[in-house]
Amino acid sequence: MNRAACTFCQKEFNGTYCRGNLQRHMREEHLQAQEKHCCRFCDHSSARKHNVRDHEKRKHGYP
């Protein structure tokens, strides 16, 4: 079984895509120069732009 663990927080990733999931986790959770995307209507933010857009659609009814 494929396994990988974060060296900062020890979070473990398993399965076929564990290395890619670990790389994304490191980039989005632990890098200093991380860009945050913010909701235009409340204080919600995310490292992923599409998560903010989905939030705006779900919570605020914004197309």
Phi and psi in degrees as GROMACS dihedral restraints (atoms count N, CA, C in turn):
[ dihedral_restraints ]
;  ai    aj    ak    al  type     phi  dphi    fc
    3     4     5     6     1   -78.9    20    10
    4     5     6     7     1   134.5    20    10
    6     7     8     9     1  -141.5    20    10
    7     8     9    10     1   148.3    20    10
    9    10    11    12     1  -150.8    20    10
   10    11    12    13     1   146.4    20    10
   12    13    14    15     1  -131.1    20    10
   13    14    15    16     1   144.0    20    10
   15    16    17    18     1   -71.2    20    10
   16    17    18    19     1   133.1    20    10
   18    19    20    21     1   -79.1    20    10
   19    20    21    22     1   -13.4    20    10
   21    22    23    24     1   -90.8    20    10
   22    23    24    25     1   -48.7    20    10
   24    25    26    27     1  -117.8    20    10
   25    26    27    28     1     0.2    20    10
   27    28    29    30     1    67.9    20    10
   28    29    30    31     1    11.8    20    10
   30    31    32    33     1   -63.2    20    10
   31    32    33    34     1   135.4    20    10
   33    34    35    36     1  -104.8    20    10
   34    35    36    37     1   145.8    20    10
   36    37    38    39     1  -124.9    20    10
   37    38    39    40     1   136.0    20    10
   39    40    41    42     1  -125.1    20    10
   40    41    42    43     1   159.4    20    10
   42    43    44    45     1    99.8    20    10
   43    44    45    46     1  -173.7    20    10
   45    46    47    48     1   -59.8    20    10
   46    47    48    49     1   -39.4    20    10
   48    49    50    51     1  -103.0    20    10
   49    50    51    52     1    23.8    20    10
   51    52    53    54     1   -61.4    20    10
   52    53    54    55     1   -38.7    20    10
   54    55    56    57     1   -65.3    20    10
   55    56    57    58     1   -44.9    20    10
   57    58    59    60     1   -65.6    20    10
   58    59    60    61     1   -39.8    20    10
   60    61    62    63     1   -64.9    20    10
   61    62    63    64     1   -38.0    20    10
   63    64    65    66     1   -65.8    20    10
   64    65    66    67     1   -42.6    20    10
   66    67    68    69     1   -61.4    20    10
   67    68    69    70     1   -43.5    20    10
   69    70    71    72     1   -63.8    20    10
   70    71    72    73     1   -43.1    20    10
   72    73    74    75     1   -58.7    20    10
   73    74    75    76     1   -47.3    20    10
   75    76    77    78     1   -61.0    20    10
   76    77    78    79     1   -45.3    20    10
   78    79    80    81     1   -64.3    20    10
   79    80    81    82     1   -42.6    20    10
   81    82    83    84     1   -87.7    20    10
   82    83    84    85     1   -23.4    20    10
   84    85    86    87     1  -107.3    20    10
   85    86    87    88     1   -27.4    20    10
   87    88    89    90     1  -121.1    20    10
   88    89    90    91     1   -12.4    20    10
   90    91    92    93     1   -77.5    20    10
   91    92    93    94     1   138.3    20    10
   93    94    95    96     1   -66.0    20    10
   94    95    96    97     1   -43.7    20    10
   96    97    98    99     1   -88.2    20    10
   97    98    99   100     1    41.0    20    10
   99   100   101   102     1   -77.8    20    10
  100   101   102   103     1   130.0    20    10
  102   103   104   105     1   -86.1    20    10
  103   104   105   106     1   129.1    20    10
  105   106   107   108     1  -103.6    20    10
  106   107   108   109     1   140.4    20    10
  108   109   110   111     1  -104.9    20    10
  109   110   111   112     1   132.6    20    10
  111   112   113   114     1  -114.5    20    10
  112   113   114   115     1   144.8    20    10
  114   115   116   117     1   -66.1    20    10
  115   116   117   118     1   141.2    20    10
  117   118   119   120     1   -79.9    20    10
  118   119   120   121     1    -6.7    20    10
  120   121   122   123     1  -119.6    20    10
  121   122   123   124     1   -17.3    20    10
  123   124   125   126     1  -149.8    20    10
  124   125   126   127     1  -169.6    20    10
  126   127   128   129     1   -92.5    20    10
  127   128   129   130     1    13.5    20    10
  129   130   131   132     1   -65.9    20    10
  130   131   132   133     1   139.8    20    10
  132   133   134   135     1  -144.5    20    10
  133   134   135   136     1   160.9    20    10
  135   136   137   138     1  -155.6    20    10
  136   137   138   139     1   156.0    20    10
  138   139   140   141     1   -74.2    20    10
  139   140   141   142     1   -17.7    20    10
  141   142   143   144     1  -109.2    20    10
  142   143   144   145     1   125.3    20    10
  144   145   146   147     1   -61.7    20    10
  145   146   147   148     1   -41.4    20    10
  147   148   149   150     1   -66.3    20    10
  148   149   150   151     1   -27.6    20    10
  150   151   152   153     1   -66.4    20    10
  151   152   153   154     1   -37.5    20    10
  153   154   155   156     1   -68.7    20    10
  154   155   156   157     1   -41.8    20    10
  156   157   158   159     1   -63.4    20    10
  157   158   159   160     1   -41.5    20    10
  159   160   161   162     1   -63.4    20    10
  160   161   162   163     1   -40.7    20    10
  162   163   164   165     1   -60.1    20    10
  163   164   165   166     1   -45.9    20    10
  165   166   167   168     1   -61.5    20    10
  166   167   168   169     1   -39.2    20    10
  168   169   170   171     1   -66.6    20    10
  169   170   171   172     1   -46.9    20    10
  171   172   173   174     1   -69.0    20    10
  172   173   174   175     1   -49.9    20    10
  174   175   176   177     1   -87.4    20    10
  175   176   177   178     1   -29.5    20    10
  177   178   179   180     1  -119.1    20    10
  178   179   180   181     1    -2.6    20    10
  180   181   182   183     1    67.8    20    10
  181   182   183   184     1    21.3    20    10
  183   184   185   186     1   -84.4    20    10
  184   185   186   187     1   129.6    20    10
